[in-house]
Amino acid sequence: MTTFVDVHNMVRWIGHHGPVAIMSGMVDYLESDFKRWPIFEKSPRVASHTPFGVIELMPTSDTETFSFKYVNGHPSNPARGFQTVTAFGVLADVQNGYPVFLAEMTVLTALRTAATSAMVAKTLARPDSQTMALIGAGSQAEFQSLAIRSATGVNKLRVWDTDPNAVAKFVRNLSPLGFEIHVATSGEDAVGGADIVTTCTADKTNATVLLNEWVKPGMHINAIGGDCPGKTELDPDILDRGRVFVEFTPQTRIEGEIQNKAPDFPVTEFWQVLTGASLGRQSAEEVTIFDSVGFAIEDFTGLRYLRDSVEGSEFCEQIDLVANPDDPKDLFGFVGAFSPVG
C-alpha cells in the first residue's frame, strides 16, 4: 500500500502545525540534504514547452529513495480561473521500485520554495537585515515573507505588483500577522531601503523587474521567478555586481537569470557554502544573488519532510496504487480473477 496525502489533508496538516513551523522544519531538512548534495543523482528537469506554458518532471535519487515531481507553469492560468502552478510528487523505494508515498505538491511546492529562500537568506543576507522588498505579490509572496522572517527576523515588508488586487490580498493576509507593510508605488519605491529583495513574478518573458541602478551595496537578491527558458526578471548587469549562487548549475544555465550570460559565467552552487567548500558573504558591502529556479532535491526534501511528519497520523491515508498478485509472474491470472474473458 502507498501512503497518500491529498489536498484536503495537506491543508489540514498545515492548519494543525502552522506554515511557519513547517517551513522552519523544512529548512533543517534542506540543510541536511544540501550537505549531502554530491550523493544525489542530478539532471536538468524534463520539460515539455507549449505556447500555453510548460509541463515538467523533476527526478532525483539518493540511492535509497527515488523521487519525482510533476509540475506545470502556465502564466495565463489565473485569468482563466486556474492556478499558475500545480504539482504532485512521489517517493519510491529504490530496492524494489515501488511507490511508497504520494502527495499533492501545489501547496507543498510553495512551502519548500519559501523554505529554500529562507535557508539561503539566513546564510547570505547581512545579519543586520531588517527590510525585505517583494516585487510580485502572487501565490508565493506570503510564504516567502513568513519563511524569511522566521529565518532572519526581517519584519518590514515593501511590496509592489502591477496587479492591485494581488497587493490587497497580500496586505489582507499578512497585516494580522504582525508585519510592517509598505505598499510601494513602483518597483523602485519597493526596493528603496531594502536589505533583501525577492522577485517572484510569473510572466513567461525576459522581463526586467529589478534594475541595476536600484541595487545598493550589501543587498541580498532572491530571484525566484525565472524558472524556464525565456523567463527572467533581473537586469543582466545586476549579475555582474556580486557573486551568483545557484542550485544545480546545468539547469540554471538553461532556465535561470544566467541563461542570458556566457556559458562560462562564474557561479557558486549553494551546497558548497553549507559544506564549507566555498565562502558565502564576505563583506557587509557585497551584493549576493540567489538565482533560484527550483531543483528536484528540494522536492525530495519537501516530500521527505511531509512523509516523516504525517506518518501514522490522521493527515494521510493508504491507497492501493500497485497491483500485487499472489504470484508475481501471473498478472493475467490476477486480472482474470476479477473480470470475465470474452
N, C-alpha and C positions, 0 to 999 in steps of 0.2 A: 504494500500500500504506500501511496505517496502522500506526504503532508501538504496541505493546501491552505493558503491564506488568500481569501477573496477580498474584494473592495470593502464590503461591509465589515469584515473582521479587521482589515487594515485600519479603517477609520476608528473602530472600537479600541484597537491596540494603542493607537496614537492618543486617543482621548484618555485612556487609562494611565499611560505613563507620562504623557505630555511631550510635545515635539522637542523642547529644549533638552530634556533628559535623554531622549532618544538620540538626538544629534550629537550630544556630548559623548554618549557611549560609542557612537559610530566613529568619532574622532579617535578614540583609543584603539578601536579595531583597525581603522585605516592606517594609523601609525604603525601598528604591528605588521600589517600586510605590506605596506610600503617598505618596511625594513627588510623584508624577505623577497623583495621585488625580483632579484635575479632568478629565483627558482620557478617563477611563473612562466607558462607558455604565453607568448605575446605576439599579436599580429594586428595590423590595422583592421578596423571593422569592415564587414562585408556590407556594401551599400548598393541599393537599387534606387537610382535617381530618376524622377519623372518631372514634368512641368508642374505637378501639384505639390511635390515635396520629396521626401526621402524615407525609405524603409530600410532598417539596418539590423544586422545580427552582430552581437558583440561577445565573442567567446574567449575564455581563458581557462587555465587549469593549474593547480599547484601540485600535480602528480597524485594527489589523493582524491580531490574533488574537482569536477569539471563544472563550469557554469556558462550560461549564455543569457543574454537579454535580447528580446525582440523589442525594437523601439522605432517609432516613426517621428518625423518632424515635418509638419505641414503648416507653414506660417499663415496661410489664409483660412485655416480652420475656425478660429474664433468668430469670424464674420459670418460663418455658416452654422454656428452653434455647436462646434466641436472643439475639443482640446487641441492645442498645437502639438503636444507630445502625449503619446500613450505608450504603455510598455507592460510587458510581463517577463518573468525570469525563471530559470530552472537551475537547481543544483543536482548533480548526478554523481553516483559512486563510480569512480574510475575502475574499480576492480571488476564490476560486472556490467557497467554501463547503464544501470537502472536509474531513472529519475527518482530522487528521494524527497525533493522539496520544490514546490511550485507556488509562485506568488504574483499578485499584481505588482507592477512596478511604476505605474504612473506617479503615485504618491511617493513610493519608496525612492524613486529617482530624484525627486525634489529634495528629499531628506539627505540622500547620500551626496548630492551635488553641493548642497549648502555645508554639509559636514566637511567635505573636501576643501572648500573655500576657507572654512574656519581653521582647519588644520594648517593650511598654508599661511594664512594671515597671522596666526599665532606665532609662526616661525619667522616670517619675513617682514611683517609690518613693524614699524617702530614701536617699542614697548610703551611709549607715552601717547599712543594714538587715542584720540577722543571722538573723532567725527568721521562718519562714512558717507560718501555720496553714492547714490544709486541712479544710474541712467538706464531707465527701464523699470516699470512698476508692475510687470506682469506676474505670472504664476510663481516665479521663483523668488520674487523680491522679499516677501515676508520671511521665508525660510532663511534666506541669506542674512537678513538683519538679525534674526534671533540667534542663529548659529554663531555669527561673528561676535555679537555681544557676549555670548556665553564664553567664547574662547579668548577674547581680547579686552572685554569691559567697555567697548565702544557703545555709547548710548545716544549720541547725537546723529540724526539722520538728515540728509539733504536729498530730496528726491525730485526727479524730472522724468516726464514721459510725454510723448506727443498726444497721448490719449488722456484727457482729464478724468474720464471715468475710472481708468486704471489707478490714477493717483488718489482719487477719492476712496476707492476700495482699499488701497494701501493704508491711507490715514485712518480709515474706519477700523481696520483690523489691528493696527499696531498702537494707536493712541492709548487704548485702555491698558496696554502692557508696559507703560512707563517710559516709552521713548520720547525724546525731544525731537520733533519733526519739523523741518523747514520745507515747505512746498516751493520749489525753485521756479523761476520764470523762464529758465533756459538751461541747457546743459552746462554752459559756462558758469551760471549762477550756482548750480548744484555743486560743481567741483570746487568753487571758491572756499578756501579754508578747510578742505577735507584732507584727512590723513590717509584714508583708504578709499579708493574709487572702484566701484563694482559696475561693470557694464553688462547688462543682461537683457538685450533686445532680441527680437525674434525674426526680423525681416531677413529673407534669404537674398542678401545683396552685399556688395562690397561697400558698406556704409562707413561713414566717419562720424561717430557719435561723440568721440573724445579727441579734441585737437591737441597737438603738441604744445602749443603756447599756453594751454590751461594747466599743464602738468608742472608741478612745483617740486623742488628738491625734497627728498625724504618721503615722497608718496609711495604707497604700495598700490599697484593696479591689479585688479582681479577681473580679467577679461573672460567671461564665460559664455558670451553669446555666439561667438564664431565657432561653429562646430560642424561645418561641411564645406566642400569646395565652393568658392564664390561667395562665401558669407564671412564678413569680417566687421569689426566695429572701431578699430583704432586707427588714427593717423599713423601711417607706416613709420614716420620719423620718431614716434614715441619708442619704438623698439630699439632705437639706437641710443636712447637716453640712459639705459641701465641694463642689468642682466635680465635675460628672459628665462623663466623656469617653466618646464613643461612636464607632462605626464610621460607619454611614450613618443619619442622623437619622430619615428617614421609616420605615425598617424597625425601628429601635429603639423608636420610639413605639408600634409595633404589638406588638412581641414582648419588649422588654427590661423592666428594672426600672421604667423611666419610664412604662410603659403605664398605671400607676395614678396618674400625675400629670397636671396640666393640660396641654392641648395646647401651651401656650407655655412649659412648664417649660424653663429655660435649660440647654443642653448645649454641649459643645465637641467637634467632630469631631477625632479624634486626628491626622489627617493635617495639620491646621493647626498642631499643635505641632511636628511634624517639619520643616515648611517655614518655621517662624518667624512664621507669621501669627497665632499665639496663644501665650500663655505656658503652660508646664507648671506643675509645682510651684513655688510662690512662697515657701514658708517651711517650716521643719522641723516646725512645728505643724499645718500644713494637712492635712486629710483629703482624699485623692484617691480617686475611684471610677471604675473602668472598667466600664461597663455593656456587656458584650460579648455579642452574640447570634450572631456569626459572619456574615461577609459574603462575597459572591461574589468580590470582588477577592482575598481571602485564598486562596480555592480556585484562582483563576487563578495566583497566585504559587506555590502548592504544586505545581500541575501543571507550571508553567514550570520550577521548580527541579528536579523529578524528571526531566522531559524532557531538560534540559541535562546532568544527572548520568548518565543511563543511555544517552545517545546513542552508538551504536556499540559498546555493551558486551554482556556475556553476560546482563544483567538485563532484557533486553527482546527481543521478537520482532516479526516483521512478520505482520499478518493482512490477509486480503483482505476488507475491510469494504464497499467501494464498487464497485458494478457498473461496468465500464469497457469498453463495447463499442467495436469499431474505429470504427464510425460512431456518434457521439454521439446522432444522431437515430433510430437503429434499435435501440431497446431490445427490440422484439418479435423482430427477427431474431437478436439475441444470445441471447434465451431459447430461441427455436426451434432454435438450433444444438445445444442440449443436451437437448431433450425433444420427444417426438412431439406433434403437434397432433391431437387426437381429438375 
